[in-house]
Amino acid sequence: MESIYSFPHYYEIAFSYRDIPAEVDVMEEAIAKYSKIPVNTVLELACGNSPHMLELIDRGYTYYGLDLNPTMIEFAQQKAASKNCEAKFYLADLTDFKLNEPVDFLYIMLGSLYVGNTEGLLSHFTSAEAGLKQGGLYFLDWCIDFEPLSHTVDSWVMRRGGITVNTRYTTRLHDAAEQLYEENILFTIKEKGAERTLLHKGMRRAIFPQEFMLAATKLHNFEFVGWWNDWNLQQPLGEGRGEIVRPITVLRRR
Ligand SMILES: C[S@@+](CC[C@H](N)C(=O)[O-])C[C@H]1O[C@@H](n2cnc3c(N)ncnc32)[C@H](O)[C@@H]1O
């Protein structure tokens, strides 16, 4: 079965449940509160179709995206070109990348911190610290596994322009000692009376909160700023038993 990442226009529909301007508001709120430098350049890691790109460019930022999938990058490039916007892209792996120049703000969305093992996590932070200016923020959307990933099941339906995409997201434990989970993202697409399915099947190493902290703040040059529930800087994570949904985390480059 073909991968969801070979068909960015279906990917874009499937994940269009996000309120992009509201999310960019939260990113700007974090910048205003916690960044020690002014922000002109932003880099999205694992940018895919670059959902926040146009909104960021509209607000005056220079956007860079980085992804290892050329089809996703091409789609994002065309999206920028169709609005006469300028954006630059790196075809690279987030576990080992080198930028022409460090940026002022780094971010990564939808739990896309895909590393296959501990070495990948550490080399990611080595690349990230080199790619971000001192005092700049690294903003992460749901990349830390605050709860075990065993048997996660989620599904939702999105529609746009006569196309319906039904997404089913599942994870299951593959190797407990290596913290490896198999991740499946299945699209069932209905378009012009026909149905097709696309699948992403991958292995992800879970990243638990305190090892994230250790890797970022003790082994690399980041300081911990905070983590919050549900994209809300008024809801710090901590004690309590409420559901953790779409947590965000902010680090600052030392
Ligand atoms: C869930 S999508 C996120 C796309 C987009 N940032 C968003 O918010 O919707 C994950 C993206 O990560 C990319 N990706 C996966 N592993 C990667 C890696 N090791 N380095 C760079 N990109 C990677 C995939 O190609 C895909 O475009």
The ligand as an SDF file (V2000), in Angstrom:
LIG
                    3D

 27 29  0  0  0  0  0  0  0  0999 V2000
    3.1090   14.0130   11.0370 C   0  0  0  0  0  0  0  0  0  0  0  0
    3.9650   14.7830    9.6620 S   0  0  0  0  0  0  0  0  0  0  0  0
    4.0510   16.4420   10.2410 C   0  0  0  0  0  0  0  0  0  0  0  0
    3.9210   17.4330    9.1180 C   0  0  0  0  0  0  0  0  0  0  0  0
    3.6910   18.8690    9.5500 C   0  0  0  0  0  0  0  0  0  0  0  0
    4.8020   19.3800   10.3050 N   0  0  0  0  0  0  0  0  0  0  0  0
    2.4030   19.0490   10.2990 C   0  0  0  0  0  0  0  0  0  0  0  0
    2.4060   19.7490   11.3140 O   0  0  0  0  0  0  0  0  0  0  0  0
    1.3780   18.5380    9.8640 O   0  0  0  0  0  0  0  0  0  0  0  0
    5.5320   14.1490    9.8780 C   0  0  0  0  0  0  0  0  0  0  0  0
    6.5810   14.5820    8.8610 C   0  0  0  0  0  0  0  0  0  0  0  0
    7.8290   14.1480    9.3840 O   0  0  0  0  0  0  0  0  0  0  0  0
    8.6680   13.7940    8.3230 C   0  0  0  0  0  0  0  0  0  0  0  0
    9.7390   12.9890    8.9250 N   0  0  0  0  0  0  0  0  0  0  0  0
    9.6590   11.7650    9.4700 C   0  0  0  0  0  0  0  0  0  0  0  0
   10.8510   11.3820    9.9600 N   0  0  0  0  0  0  0  0  0  0  0  0
   11.7160   12.4090    9.6980 C   0  0  0  0  0  0  0  0  0  0  0  0
   13.0980   12.6250    9.9550 C   0  0  0  0  0  0  0  0  0  0  0  0
   13.8260   11.7000   10.5730 N   0  0  0  0  0  0  0  0  0  0  0  0
   13.6590   13.7800    9.5430 N   0  0  0  0  0  0  0  0  0  0  0  0
   12.9230   14.7290    8.9010 C   0  0  0  0  0  0  0  0  0  0  0  0
   11.6060   14.5880    8.6300 N   0  0  0  0  0  0  0  0  0  0  0  0
   11.0040   13.4370    9.0270 C   0  0  0  0  0  0  0  0  0  0  0  0
    7.7500   13.0740    7.3670 C   0  0  0  0  0  0  0  0  0  0  0  0
    8.2970   13.0400    6.0600 O   0  0  0  0  0  0  0  0  0  0  0  0
    6.4890   13.9400    7.4760 C   0  0  0  0  0  0  0  0  0  0  0  0
    6.4580   14.9390    6.4950 O   0  0  0  0  0  0  0  0  0  0  0  0
  1  2  1  0
  2  3  1  0
  2 10  1  0
  3  4  1  0
  4  5  1  0
  5  6  1  0
  5  7  1  0
  7  8  2  0
  7  9  1  0
 10 11  1  0
 11 12  1  0
 11 26  1  0
 12 13  1  0
 13 14  1  0
 13 24  1  0
 14 15  1  0
 14 23  1  0
 15 16  2  0
 16 17  1  0
 17 18  1  0
 17 23  2  0
 18 19  1  0
 18 20  2  0
 20 21  1  0
 21 22  2  0
 22 23  1  0
 24 25  1  0
 24 26  1  0
 26 27  1  0
M  CHG  2   2   1   9  -1
M  END
$$$$
